[in-house]
Amino acid sequence: MPVQKEQTFQIQYTHSIHLSEVKESYKILKNNDIRQYELMYDDTSIGMPSEAEDGEVFIQKNGHYYIKNMKRDFRKFNLSTGQVVANHRLIYKNKIYPFKNFIKPGTIITIEVKKLSLLQLLKGVNIVGKGTTTDDF
């Protein structure tokens, strides 16, 4: 999907063990790296952090846990989309794009920022306009 530098997006999913929502927030940096800057979740049990790393801030607010001020940079990262429970969704520009609408659940995908030609864009899957409006939780 077309993106610009310094824009943000989120990946939201249902945790497979404790069945609560998790939202990871990312920013596209000037060098096209992707920075995770925030993590929000509802349960500190198995698979979720109970404290922040150096330089990060751990907050509990309105029934949610947050790790803020994260500076975890990636050139790209892989994501295994859930087959049963996870229901991974991309949130971009206040629209929700369920991954299952575009790829088979259980697929491993790579999230990265790439410069593409117009021809490459026309050949690819365009998910813009196929999302639903977000409701913050």
N, C-alpha and C positions, 0 to 999 in steps of 0.2 A: 504494500500500500504506500502511496506517496507520503513522505514525511519530510520535515525540514529540521535543520539543526536547532537545538535548544528547545524542541518541543518535548512534551512529556506523554507517557502512556502508562497504563497499568495492565497487569495480568492478574486476574482474579480466579480463584478456584475453591472448591470444597475439599478440605483436608480429608484424606482417605481413612484416617484412624479416628479422629475425634469429631469428624463431620461438621466442622465449623468453617466459616469463610475466612480466606486469606487473601490479602491484596498486596501485591508487590508493585512499587512505583519506580519508574525509570525516567531518565532524561537523556536525550540524544545530545552528545557533546559536539563541540566544533570540529573535532578530528574524526567524527562519526563513531566514536566509541559510545557504549551505552553504560550509563551510571545508574546503579540501583541506589536511590536516595532515601527510601522509606519502605517499611514493612508494617502491615497492620494485620492483626489476627485476634481471635477471641479466646484462645486456650493455650496455656503454656505447657501442656502435656507433651507426650511423645512426638518428636519431630519438629518442635517449635522452640525457639530460644527463650530463655527465662531472664536474660540480661543482654546488655549491649556490649559491643566490642570497643576497644580504645577509640576515643573521639566521638563515639555515637551516644545517643541519648535514649534511654528506655523510659517510656511514659505509659501510665494506665489512665484512660480517660473515657467516660461514658460507656463502660463495659468492654472496651477494646484495649488491646496492648499495641503500642507503637514502638518501633525502633526508628528514630529519626537521625538526621545528619549522617546518613550512611554515605560512604564514598567508595563503593565497590564497583570498579570499572571493568568492562568486558569489551573486547573487540567483537565477540559474538558469544552466544551461549546456546546450549541444547536444552530442549524441554521435551519431556516425555508426556504426551497428553494422556489424560486418564481414560481408561476404557469403561469404567463403571460409574464411579462416584464423582470424580473431580470436576467435570464440566468446565474446563478451562475456557476463559473468555478474555479477549483483548478489549481494553477500554481505551478509546482514542477519540479525542474531540467530542466528549460527552455521548459517544455511541458505543454500544456493546456489540462485539463480533464474536459469537460462539465459535471456537475452533472446529467443533464437530460439524458445522455447516460447510466447511471447506476441506477438511482432512478427516481421514478415518480415525476414530478414537483409538488410542494406543500407539499412535505414530510418534516417532521422535522427530522433532522439527528443530531447525536452527533459526534463532532470532539474531539478525544482524542488519546493519544499515549499509546499503550498497547504492552506488550511483549507477543508474540504468539508462540505456538509450530509450527513446520513444518506442522503437520497434520491440525492445525487450519488454517494456511495460505493456504494450498491446498484446504480446504473446502470453503474458502471465495472467494469474488470477487476480482480478480486481475486486476487492471486497468493500470498497468505499460505497456507501449508499445502501449496504445490505445489513446494517446493524440496527439495533433498537436503542432508544434513548436511555441514558443511565439514570438510576435512582441510587443515590448514596445511601449506604447502610451504616 
